[in-house]
Amino acid sequence: MNALEISAAVKRFGPVTALAGVDLAVPPGTLTAVLGPSGCGKTTLLRCLAGFERLDTGDIRLNGAPVDGPRTFTSPHRRRVAIVPQEGALFPHLSVAGNIAYGLPRDHHRTTRVQDLLTLMGLDGMENRFPHHLSGGQQQRVAVARALAPRPALILLDEAFSALDAGLRADLRDDVRAALRADGATALLVTHDQAEALSTADQIAVMRAGSILQAAPPETVYQAPATPWIASFVGGAMLLPGHWTTPTTVTTALGTLPATGIHTTAPVTVMIRPEQITLSDPTPPPIPAKVIDRTYLGHSALIRLELPDATPISARVPPNHLIDLGSQVGLTVTGPCRAWPASLRDN
């Protein structure tokens, strides 16, 4: 049984359709990231899951029990759904321990559960501090511990790391992911950060215009995106026109390449990731290109190139592999690319 099942969920606000038939299944003990651009319906979906909004049509089930549907609506406080907002929203008059214990019954297990969560979230020794004595990252750790405390059916993380600086955000999301796994919690992370979704989630649900276009493990979404739009949105991608030459190869401006996808005689759109491009000495060039720009990223460098027919290409290379602007290089493509019918270019 899935911990969460959403079926054909529709939510409208006047003439605006925020959710246009959303389907999603979340297995127990996993983290699913709902990833999409601003205005795609992520927040509306979260509010419907929490019970703050009611669906117009469709169903939501938690551990098999309906909580929203044609004949059912469970109020927010009865759903056993916890929310971690962007800013934590701790109770300022309660200590760290008091915040964590807020939703727990007053029995002999309470103190043990609070102490376990303090340890799990790296908050040992901070139980008597108040929120204004904590850093932003520590406040978010307390917010996650408070959400975990009553062992809810579902934890909703609403852009929970976006207010923190990059280094702290990466450390915190790793620790939160480890804590969720250790506690066996089921969680849904709403985010627009692609790196966050790819590095944190067991499953990514890519959302656009009120619909979920693909829900799959991160490696599947990145390596085998369902549509060209997903390919461009999740990680850098070059989309080139081409056509199938055999059932397993396509021809593009970069030559004949191994490819996956549905073989057709119609024109296709071909996805190539920047890390698939290898640069070499230009004589004799596999495919000649000119360096027109470069961006140093620390862990790597992005080299922008131009083919003789002016087709733009990007290559991700090691950080010490910087090449002078205007240099002539040769290109080769490693690994298979992905192809779709050209009619799906904007989908």
Backbone hydrogen bonds in HBPLUS format (Angstrom, degrees):
<---DONOR---> <-ACCEPTOR-->    atom                        ^
c    i                          cat <-CA-CA->   ^        H-A-AA   ^      H-
h    n   atom  resd res      DA  || num        DHA   H-A  angle D-A-AA Bond
n    s   type  num  typ     dist DA aas  dist angle  dist       angle   num
A0003-ALA N   A0026-VAL O   2.89 MM  23  5.81 129.7  2.15 147.6 160.4     1
A0063-ASN N   A0003-ALA O   2.76 MM  60  4.44 156.9  1.81 120.3 128.1     2
A0004-LEU N   A0026-VAL O   3.23 MM  22  5.01 157.2  2.28 140.5 144.0     3
A0026-VAL N   A0004-LEU O   2.85 MM  22  5.01 162.5  1.88 149.4 151.4     4
A0005-GLU N   A0061-ARG O   2.97 MM  56  5.12 153.9  2.04 147.0 150.5     5
A0061-ARG N   A0005-GLU O   2.86 MM  56  5.12 155.9  1.92 149.9 157.1     6
A0006-ILE N   A0024-LEU O   2.73 MM  18  5.00 163.1  1.76 157.7 161.7     7
A0024-LEU N   A0006-ILE O   2.94 MM  18  5.00 155.4  2.01 133.0 136.5     8
A0007-SER N   A0059-ASP O   2.97 MM  52  5.18 166.9  1.98 146.4 149.5     9
A0059-ASP N   A0007-SER O   2.98 MM  52  5.18 156.2  2.04 145.1 152.4    10
A0009-ALA N   A0022-VAL O   2.98 MM  13  4.73 167.6  1.99 132.2 129.6    11
A0021-GLY N   A0009-ALA O   2.81 MM  12  4.59 134.4  2.02 131.9 135.0    12
A0022-VAL N   A0009-ALA O   2.91 MM  13  4.73 154.4  1.98 128.2 127.2    13
A0010-VAL N   A0057-THR O   2.91 MM  47  5.22 162.0  1.94 151.5 147.1    14
A0056-ASP N   A0010-VAL O   2.81 MM  46  5.61 155.0  1.88 156.2 162.8    15
A0057-THR N   A0010-VAL O   3.40 MM  47  5.22 158.7  2.45 130.8 134.2    16
A0011-LYS N   A0019-LEU O   3.11 MM   8  4.87 152.6  2.19 121.0 125.3    17
A0018-ALA N   A0011-LYS O   2.84 MM   7  5.61 133.6  2.06 149.6 164.2    18
A0019-LEU N   A0011-LYS O   3.13 MM   8  4.87 162.4  2.16 137.0 139.5    19
A0013-PHE N   A0016-VAL O   2.77 MM   3  5.18 163.7  1.80 158.3 163.7    20
A0016-VAL N   A0013-PHE O   3.11 MM   3  5.18 158.6  2.16 126.0 123.1    21
A0020-ALA N   A0210-GLY O   2.75 MM 190  4.93 174.4  1.76 125.8 127.9    22
A0187-ALA N   A0030-THR O   2.96 MM 157  6.37 167.0  1.97 154.9 158.3    23
A0202-ASP N   A0031-LEU O   2.82 MM 171  5.43 159.7  1.86 151.3 158.2    24
A0203-GLN N   A0031-LEU O   3.33 MM 172  6.65 149.2  2.43 149.6 150.7    25
A0032-THR N   A0187-ALA O   3.00 MM 155  6.42 160.4  2.04 148.6 150.7    26
A0189-LEU N   A0032-THR O   2.78 MM 157  6.13 156.3  1.83 148.3 156.6    27
A0033-ALA N   A0203-GLN O   2.87 MM 170  6.33 158.6  1.91 161.8 164.3    28
A0205-ALA N   A0033-ALA O   2.79 MM 172  6.07 168.9  1.80 159.5 162.7    29
A0034-VAL N   A0189-LEU O   2.70 MM 155  6.01 156.5  1.76 151.4 159.5    30
A0191-THR N   A0034-VAL O   3.05 MM 157  6.21 172.0  2.06 159.6 158.7    31
A0035-LEU N   A0205-ALA O   2.90 MM 170  6.05 152.8  1.98 143.1 152.2    32
A0207-MET N   A0035-LEU O   2.75 MM 172  5.93 165.7  1.77 158.5 162.0    33
A0040-CYS N   A0037-PRO O   3.26 MM   3  5.81 142.7  2.41 143.0 139.2    34
A0210-GLY N   A0040-CYS O   2.76 MM 170  5.33 142.5  1.89 139.0 144.6    35
A0045-LEU N   A0041-GLY O   2.96 MM   4  6.13 158.4  2.01 152.8 158.6    36
A0046-LEU N   A0042-LYS O   3.03 MM   4  6.35 158.9  2.07 149.6 155.2    37
A0047-ARG N   A0043-THR O   2.92 MM   4  6.17 159.9  1.96 151.9 157.1    38
A0048-CYS N   A0044-THR O   2.96 MM   4  6.19 149.5  2.05 147.7 155.8    39
A0049-LEU N   A0045-LEU O   2.97 MM   4  6.24 153.7  2.04 149.2 156.6    40
A0050-ALA N   A0046-LEU O   2.94 MM   4  6.20 152.0  2.02 149.3 157.0    41
A0051-GLY N   A0047-ARG O   3.06 MM   4  6.13 124.0  2.39 131.6 145.0    42
A0052-PHE N   A0047-ARG O   2.83 MM   5  5.08 136.0  2.02 159.9 160.1    43
A0053-GLU N   A0047-ARG O   3.30 MM   6  5.69 140.8  2.47 118.7 115.3    44
A0051-GLY N   A0048-CYS O   3.22 MM   3  5.03 137.5  2.41  91.1 103.0    45
A0060-ILE N   A0068-ASP O   2.85 MM   8  5.10 144.4  1.98 150.4 150.9    46
A0067-VAL N   A0060-ILE O   2.88 MM   7  5.78 172.0  1.89 158.2 158.6    47
A0062-LEU N   A0065-ALA O   2.90 MM   3  5.26 156.0  1.95 152.2 148.1    48
A0065-ALA N   A0062-LEU O   2.98 MM   3  5.26 161.5  2.01 119.7 119.7    49
A0074-THR N   A0067-VAL O   2.79 MM   7  4.85 164.4  1.82 141.9 139.6    50
A0069-GLY N   A0072-THR O   2.83 MM   3  4.94 140.7  1.99 155.4 144.0    51
A0072-THR N   A0069-GLY O   3.35 MM   3  4.94 156.6  2.41  95.9 102.7    52
A0078-ARG N   A0075-SER O   3.01 MM   3  5.58 157.6  2.06 120.5 127.7    53
A0079-ARG N   A0076-PRO O   3.22 MM   3  5.43 168.0  2.23 112.0 115.6    54
A0153-ALA N   A0080-ARG O   2.77 MM  73  5.46 135.4  1.96 140.7 154.6    55
A0082-ALA N   A0154-LEU O   2.93 MM  72  6.38 158.4  1.97 160.1 164.8    56
A0156-LEU N   A0082-ALA O   2.73 MM  74  6.09 164.2  1.75 159.1 164.3    57
A0084-VAL N   A0156-LEU O   2.75 MM  72  6.12 162.4  1.78 168.5 169.3    58
A0158-ASP N   A0084-VAL O   2.97 MM  74  6.08 155.9  2.03 148.8 156.7    59
A0088-GLY N   A0085-PRO O   3.29 MM   3  5.25 164.2  2.32 103.6 108.3    60
A0094-LEU N   A0091-PHE O   3.19 MM   3  5.61 166.4  2.21 116.3 120.4    61
A0099-ASN N   A0095-SER O   2.81 MM   4  6.06 153.7  1.88 151.8 157.9    62
A0096-VAL N   A0129-ARG O   2.79 MM  33  5.77 133.7  2.00 160.4 172.8    63
A0100-ILE N   A0096-VAL O   3.05 MM   4  6.31 165.4  2.07 152.7 156.2    64
A0097-ALA N   A0127-GLU O   2.96 MM  30  4.69 167.1  1.98 135.0 130.9    65
A0101-ALA N   A0097-ALA O   2.93 MM   4  6.05 155.1  2.00 148.1 155.1    66
A0102-TYR N   A0099-ASN O   3.28 MM   3  5.23 155.8  2.35 100.4 107.6    67
A0104-LEU N   A0101-ALA O   2.97 MM   3  5.28 168.0  1.99 121.8 125.1    68
A0107-ASP N   A0105-PRO O   2.98 MM   2  5.77 125.7  2.28 109.2  93.4    69
A0110-ARG N   A0107-ASP O   3.14 MM   3  5.66 160.9  2.18 115.3 121.1    70
A0113-ARG N   A0109-HIS O   2.97 MM   4  6.14 163.1  2.00 157.1 161.6    71
A0114-VAL N   A0110-ARG O   3.00 MM   4  6.27 162.0  2.03 155.7 160.4    72
A0115-GLN N   A0111-THR O   3.00 MM   4  6.20 163.7  2.03 148.8 153.2    73
A0116-ASP N   A0112-THR O   2.91 MM   4  6.10 157.6  1.96 150.1 156.6    74
A0117-LEU N   A0113-ARG O   3.06 MM   4  6.27 155.5  2.12 147.0 152.9    75
A0118-LEU N   A0114-VAL O   2.91 MM   4  6.18 150.4  2.00 149.6 158.4    76
A0119-THR N   A0115-GLN O   3.10 MM   4  6.33 159.3  2.14 148.9 153.2    77
A0120-LEU N   A0116-ASP O   2.89 MM   4  6.09 159.5  1.93 144.7 151.4    78
A0121-MET N   A0117-LEU O   2.93 MM   4  5.95 155.6  1.99 147.4 151.7    79
A0123-LEU N   A0118-LEU O   2.66 MM   5  4.67 165.8  1.67 161.4 156.9    80
A0122-GLY N   A0119-THR O   3.19 MM   3  5.17 165.9  2.21 105.9 109.5    81
A0126-MET N   A0123-LEU O   3.02 MM   3  5.55 155.8  2.08 143.7 143.4    82
A0129-ARG N   A0126-MET O   3.05 MM   3  5.42 163.8  2.08 117.3 122.5    83
A0133-HIS N   A0130-PHE O   2.80 MM   3  5.53 163.4  1.82 129.9 135.6    84
A0134-LEU N   A0131-PRO O   3.05 MM   3  5.33 164.8  2.07 116.5 118.6    85
A0139-GLN N   A0135-SER O   2.93 MM   4  6.19 155.6  1.99 151.9 158.8    86
A0140-GLN N   A0136-GLY O   3.10 MM   4  6.39 152.9  2.18 145.3 151.9    87
A0141-ARG N   A0137-GLY O   3.06 MM   4  6.35 146.8  2.17 142.1 151.4    88
A0142-VAL N   A0138-GLN O   3.02 MM   4  6.34 153.1  2.09 148.3 154.9    89
A0143-ALA N   A0139-GLN O   2.95 MM   4  6.25 154.9  2.01 145.4 152.8    90
A0144-VAL N   A0140-GLN O   2.94 MM   4  6.20 154.9  2.01 147.9 153.5    91
A0145-ALA N   A0141-ARG O   2.95 MM   4  6.18 160.5  1.99 146.3 152.1    92
A0146-ARG N   A0142-VAL O   2.81 MM   4  6.05 158.3  1.86 153.9 159.7    93
A0147-ALA N   A0143-ALA O   3.04 MM   4  6.26 150.7  2.13 140.1 147.8    94
A0148-LEU N   A0144-VAL O   2.91 MM   4  6.18 153.0  1.98 150.8 158.3    95
A0149-ALA N   A0145-ALA O   2.95 MM   4  5.99 142.7  2.09 146.7 156.2    96
A0151-ARG N   A0148-LEU O   2.85 MM   3  5.33 160.4  1.89 129.6 134.2    97
A0155-ILE N   A0186-THR O   2.96 MM  31  6.31 149.5  2.05 146.2 156.1    98
A0188-LEU N   A0155-ILE O   2.85 MM  33  6.29 152.4  1.93 164.4 172.4    99
A0157-LEU N   A0188-LEU O   2.84 MM  31  6.07 169.5  1.85 152.4 155.9   100
A0190-VAL N   A0157-LEU O   2.84 MM  33  6.12 164.8  1.86 162.3 166.3   101
A0159-GLU N   A0190-VAL O   2.93 MM  31  5.56 144.4  2.06 145.3 154.1   102
A0162-SER N   A0159-GLU O   3.30 MM   3  5.52 157.8  2.35 110.2 116.5   103
A0164-LEU N   A0161-PHE O   3.25 MM   3  5.85 168.2  2.26 120.5 123.6   104
A0169-ARG N   A0165-ASP O   2.80 MM   4  5.85 155.5  1.86 160.0 168.5   105
A0170-ALA N   A0166-ALA O   3.07 MM   4  6.28 157.2  2.12 150.1 154.4   106
A0171-ASP N   A0167-GLY O   3.20 MM   4  6.47 164.7  2.23 148.6 152.3   107
A0172-LEU N   A0168-LEU O   2.90 MM   4  6.02 164.4  1.92 152.4 157.1   108
A0173-ARG N   A0169-ARG O   2.99 MM   4  6.09 167.3  2.01 150.3 153.8   109
A0174-ASP N   A0170-ALA O   3.18 MM   4  6.30 152.0  2.26 142.4 149.6   110
A0175-ASP N   A0171-ASP O   3.07 MM   4  6.32 158.7  2.11 147.7 153.5   111
A0176-VAL N   A0172-LEU O   2.77 MM   4  5.98 159.9  1.81 156.1 162.3   112
A0177-ARG N   A0173-ARG O   2.91 MM   4  5.94 155.7  1.97 138.4 145.3   113
A0178-ALA N   A0174-ASP O   3.04 MM   4  6.26 157.6  2.09 144.3 150.1   114
A0179-ALA N   A0175-ASP O   2.89 MM   4  6.12 152.1  1.97 145.1 153.2   115
A0180-LEU N   A0176-VAL O   2.88 MM   4  6.10 159.8  1.92 154.1 158.6   116
A0181-ARG N   A0177-ARG O   3.09 MM   4  6.30 159.8  2.13 147.2 152.4   117
A0182-ALA N   A0178-ALA O   2.91 MM   4  6.09 162.7  1.94 147.6 152.8   118
A0183-ASP N   A0179-ALA O   2.98 MM   4  6.11 145.6  2.10 144.5 153.1   119
A0184-GLY N   A0180-LEU O   2.99 MM   4  5.99 110.0  2.49 133.5 149.9   120
A0185-ALA N   A0180-LEU O   2.94 MM   5  5.11 150.9  2.03 152.3 153.6   121
A0184-GLY N   A0181-ARG O   3.06 MM   3  4.99 151.2  2.14  99.8 108.8   122
A0197-ALA N   A0193-ASP O   3.09 MM   4  6.38 159.6  2.13 151.1 156.2   123
A0198-LEU N   A0194-GLN O   2.91 MM   4  6.12 169.5  1.92 158.5 161.1   124
A0199-SER N   A0195-ALA O   2.98 MM   4  5.99 158.5  2.02 147.8 153.1   125
A0200-THR N   A0196-GLU O   3.06 MM   4  5.84 133.9  2.28 141.3 151.2   126
A0201-ALA N   A0197-ALA O   3.14 MM   4  5.53 164.8  2.17 140.9 145.7   127
A0204-ILE N   A0216-ALA O   2.79 MM  12  5.59 172.4  1.79 155.1 154.1   128
A0216-ALA N   A0204-ILE O   3.07 MM  12  5.59 151.6  2.16 143.8 146.0   129
A0206-VAL N   A0214-GLN O   2.82 MM   8  5.44 157.9  1.87 166.8 168.6   130
A0213-LEU N   A0206-VAL O   2.80 MM   7  5.72 143.9  1.93 159.7 171.7   131
A0208-ARG N   A0211-SER O   2.84 MM   3  5.46 161.2  1.87 160.6 166.3   132
A0211-SER N   A0208-ARG O   3.02 MM   3  5.46 162.1  2.05 118.4 124.2   133
A0220-THR N   A0217-PRO O   2.98 MM   3  5.37 129.1  2.25 109.9 123.4   134
A0221-VAL N   A0217-PRO O   3.09 MM   4  6.42 161.6  2.13 159.3 164.9   135
A0222-TYR N   A0218-PRO O   2.97 MM   4  6.17 154.3  2.04 150.6 157.6   136
A0223-GLN N   A0219-GLU O   2.90 MM   4  5.82 162.7  1.93 139.4 145.2   137
A0224-ALA N   A0220-THR O   2.70 MM   4  5.12 150.0  1.79 136.1 145.5   138
A0231-ALA N   A0227-THR O   3.14 MM   4  6.48 158.0  2.19 148.8 155.2   139
A0232-SER N   A0228-PRO O   3.02 MM   4  6.36 152.9  2.10 151.3 157.0   140
A0233-PHE N   A0229-TRP O   2.91 MM   4  6.09 152.8  1.98 149.5 157.9   141
A0234-VAL N   A0230-ILE O   2.87 MM   4  5.83 168.1  1.88 158.3 159.9   142
A0238-MET N   A0272-ILE O   2.90 MM  34  5.22 163.5  1.92 149.2 154.8   143
A0272-ILE N   A0238-MET O   2.95 MM  34  5.22 150.1  2.04 145.2 154.2   144
A0240-LEU N   A0270-VAL O   2.86 MM  30  5.10 159.7  1.90 146.3 149.2   145
A0270-VAL N   A0240-LEU O   2.77 MM  30  5.10 168.2  1.79 153.4 157.6   146
A0242-GLY N   A0268-VAL O   2.95 MM  26  5.22 139.3  2.12 151.7 149.3   147
A0268-VAL N   A0242-GLY O   2.89 MM  26  5.22 173.6  1.90 139.9 140.1   148
A0243-HIS N   A0251-THR O   3.23 MM   8  5.59 142.8  2.38 137.2 147.9   149
A0251-THR N   A0243-HIS O   2.87 MM   8  5.59 160.0  1.91 158.2 162.2   150
A0245-THR N   A0249-THR O   2.96 MM   4  5.72 167.0  1.98 138.2 142.5   151
A0246-THR N   A0249-THR O   3.40 MM   3  5.16 169.6  2.41 133.0 132.4   152
A0249-THR N   A0246-THR O   3.38 MM   3  5.16 164.3  2.40 103.1 107.2   153
A0259-ALA N   A0248-THR O   2.90 MM  11  5.47 157.5  1.95 135.4 136.1   154
A0250-VAL N   A0257-LEU O   2.88 MM   7  5.42 154.5  1.94 154.1 160.8   155
A0257-LEU N   A0250-VAL O   2.72 MM   7  5.42 158.9  1.77 163.6 167.1   156
A0252-THR N   A0255-GLY O   2.90 MM   3  5.18 162.2  1.93 133.7 138.5   157
A0255-GLY N   A0252-THR O   2.97 MM   3  5.18 155.4  2.03 115.3 115.3   158
A0337-CYS N   A0258-PRO O   2.95 MM  79  6.39 158.6  2.00 142.2 144.4   159
A0260-THR N   A0337-CYS O   2.96 MM  77  6.43 146.0  2.08 151.1 159.7   160
A0339-ALA N   A0260-THR O   2.98 MM  79  6.22 152.4  2.06 167.5 176.3   161
A0342-ALA N   A0267-PRO O   2.94 MM  75  5.52 165.8  1.96 133.2 128.9   162
A0269-THR N   A0340-TRP O   2.74 MM  71  5.30 155.4  1.80 151.5 160.2   163
A0340-TRP N   A0269-THR O   2.94 MM  71  5.30 151.8  2.03 145.2 154.3   164
A0271-MET N   A0338-ARG O   2.71 MM  67  5.11 165.4  1.73 156.5 161.8   165
A0338-ARG N   A0271-MET O   3.33 MM  67  5.11 159.4  2.37 134.3 140.0   166
A0276-GLN N   A0273-ARG O   2.92 MM   3  5.48 159.6  1.96 118.6 125.4   167
A0277-ILE N   A0274-PRO O   3.17 MM   3  5.62 163.9  2.20 112.4 117.4   168
A0316-ARG N   A0274-PRO O   3.01 MM  42  5.04 161.9  2.04 104.5 104.7   169
A0334-THR N   A0276-GLN O   2.89 MM  58  5.11 161.0  1.92 144.7 151.0   170
A0278-THR N   A0332-THR O   2.87 MM  54  5.25 170.8  1.87 156.9 159.4   171
A0332-THR N   A0278-THR O   3.01 MM  54  5.25 140.9  2.17 144.7 154.1   172
A0280-SER N   A0330-GLY O   2.91 MM  50  4.97 144.9  2.03 139.9 144.1   173
A0330-GLY N   A0280-SER O   3.06 MM  50  4.97 163.0  2.09 135.3 135.2   174
A0331-LEU N   A0287-ILE O   2.82 MM  44  4.98 143.2  1.96 132.0 144.1   175
A0289-ALA N   A0329-VAL O   2.96 MM  40  5.44 141.0  2.12 157.3 156.5   176
A0329-VAL N   A0289-ALA O   2.89 MM  40  5.44 166.4  1.91 154.1 158.4   177
A0290-LYS N   A0306-GLU O   2.99 MM  16  5.28 155.9  2.05 138.7 145.4   178
A0306-GLU N   A0290-LYS O   2.92 MM  16  5.28 137.8  2.10 138.8 152.1   179
A0291-VAL N   A0327-SER O   2.89 MM  36  5.37 160.9  1.93 155.2 161.6   180
A0326-GLY N   A0291-VAL O   2.76 MM  35  5.03 160.9  1.79 140.9 145.9   181
A0292-ILE N   A0304-ARG O   2.84 MM  12  5.72 166.9  1.86 150.1 154.3   182
A0293-ASP N   A0304-ARG O   3.31 MM  11  4.97 144.9  2.44 138.0 132.7   183
A0304-ARG N   A0293-ASP O   2.85 MM  11  4.97 165.2  1.87 135.2 139.5   184
A0295-THR N   A0302-LEU O   2.84 MM   7  5.07 147.7  1.94 140.6 151.0   185
A0302-LEU N   A0295-THR O   2.83 MM   7  5.07 161.1  1.87 149.1 152.9   186
A0297-LEU N   A0300-SER O   2.80 MM   3  5.24 151.2  1.88 155.7 160.7   187
A0301-ALA N   A0317-VAL O   2.90 MM  16  5.35 152.3  1.98 153.0 155.6   188
A0317-VAL N   A0301-ALA O   2.89 MM  16  5.35 165.8  1.91 159.1 162.8   189
A0303-ILE N   A0315-ALA O   2.78 MM  12  5.10 171.1  1.79 160.4 160.1   190
A0315-ALA N   A0303-ILE O   2.82 MM  12  5.10 155.6  1.88 146.9 155.3   191
A0305-LEU N   A0313-ILE O   2.67 MM   8  5.04 173.6  1.68 163.9 163.3   192
A0313-ILE N   A0305-LEU O   3.01 MM   8  5.04 163.4  2.03 132.8 134.3   193
A0307-LEU N   A0311-THR O   2.95 MM   4  5.17 167.2  1.97 146.4 150.2   194
A0310-ALA N   A0307-LEU O   2.83 MM   3  5.11 155.6  1.89 124.1 124.7   195
A0321-HIS N   A0318-PRO O   2.96 MM   3  5.37 161.0  2.00 121.6 124.5   196
A0327-SER N   A0324-ASP O   3.15 MM   3  5.67 156.8  2.21 133.9 135.1   197
A0344-LEU N   A0341-PRO O   2.93 MM   3  5.80 170.8  1.94 128.9 132.0   198
A0345-ARG N   A0342-ALA O   3.13 MM   3  5.36 161.2  2.17 117.7 118.3   199
A0347-ASN N   A0344-LEU O   2.82 MM   3  5.12 166.9  1.84 124.1 127.9   200
